Amino acid sequence: MNDLEFWEYFFLIGSILTYICWGFVFAVQALLLLHGRPEAVEWLRGRYTLKSFRREMTAFMPMLYLFYILLEIIPGLIGLEDAVIKFSPPDLRRRAEEVLK
């Protein structure tokens, strides 16, 4: 392996890990925002504008669906949650617009 190949792998793996970590945080906070948690509202107001939230929501849509399944659907199926909220991107976008205006 030469130096150029090392740096290619370094940036590729680093980009993938960054997407996963950042997407994890964004998805969990977005789901909390959808539930109306005040901590998530504070997080949204402190870090985002409406345009930047929409951009990240588009980028992390696969992570949002993954964590919706992991944190809402599966606990509902095995009986840990009584009520599973319906996830829809327009509802999340609408909630973010309400908070950021």
C-alpha positions in Angstrom: 0.0 0.0 0.0 1.4 3.3 -1.0 0.9 6.7 0.7 -1.8 7.8 -1.7 -3.8 4.7 -1.3 -3.6 5.0 2.5 -5.0 8.6 2.4 -7.8 7.5 0.1 -8.8 4.8 2.6 -8.4 7.2 5.5 -10.7 9.8 4.0 -13.2 7.2 2.8 -13.5 5.5 6.1 -13.4 8.8 8.0 -16.3 10.1 5.9 -18.4 7.0 6.4 -17.8 7.0 10.2 -18.6 10.8 10.4 -21.8 10.2 8.5 -22.8 7.4 10.8 -22.0 9.4 14.0 -23.5 12.7 12.9 -26.5 10.9 11.5 -27.1 9.0 14.7 -27.2 12.3 16.7 -29.4 14.0 14.1 -31.8 11.1 13.9 -32.3 10.7 17.6 -32.7 14.5 18.1 -35.1 14.7 15.2 -37.3 11.9 16.6 -37.3 13.6 20.0 -38.3 16.8 18.2 -41.2 14.9 16.6 -42.3 13.8 20.1 -42.2 17.4 21.2 -39.4 17.1 23.8 -38.2 20.5 25.1 -34.6 19.4 25.0 -34.8 18.7 21.3 -36.5 22.1 20.7 -33.6 23.8 22.5 -31.1 21.7 20.5 -32.8 22.7 17.2 -33.0 26.4 18.1 -29.3 26.5 19.2 -27.8 24.8 16.1 -30.0 25.2 13.0 -31.7 27.5 10.7 -34.6 26.3 8.7 -32.5 25.9 5.6 -29.7 24.0 7.3 -32.2 21.7 9.0 -33.9 20.8 5.7 -30.5 20.2 4.2 -29.4 17.8 6.9 -32.8 16.2 7.0 -32.4 15.3 3.3 -28.9 14.0 3.9 -29.7 11.9 6.9 -33.1 10.5 5.7 -31.8 6.9 5.7 -30.6 7.3 9.2 -34.0 8.8 10.3 -35.8 5.8 8.9 -33.3 3.4 10.4 -33.7 4.9 13.9 -37.4 5.1 13.5 -37.5 1.4 13.0 -35.0 0.8 15.9 -36.5 3.2 18.4 -40.2 3.1 17.6 -41.3 0.1 15.5 -39.3 -2.7 17.2 -40.1 -1.7 20.8 -43.8 -1.4 19.7 -43.7 -4.9 18.3 -42.2 -6.6 21.3 -44.4 -4.7 23.7 -42.1 -2.2 25.3 -44.0 0.8 23.9 -47.7 1.3 24.0 -48.1 3.9 21.3 -45.9 4.2 18.3 -46.1 7.6 16.6 -46.3 7.7 12.8 -43.2 9.0 11.2 -43.6 11.3 8.2 -41.0 13.7 6.9 -43.6 16.4 6.3 -44.6 16.3 9.9 -41.0 16.6 11.1 -40.4 19.5 8.6 -43.6 21.2 9.9 -42.5 20.8 13.5 -39.1 22.3 12.7 -40.7 25.2 10.9 -42.9 25.9 14.0 -40.0 25.8 16.3 -37.6 27.9 14.2 -40.1 30.7 13.3 
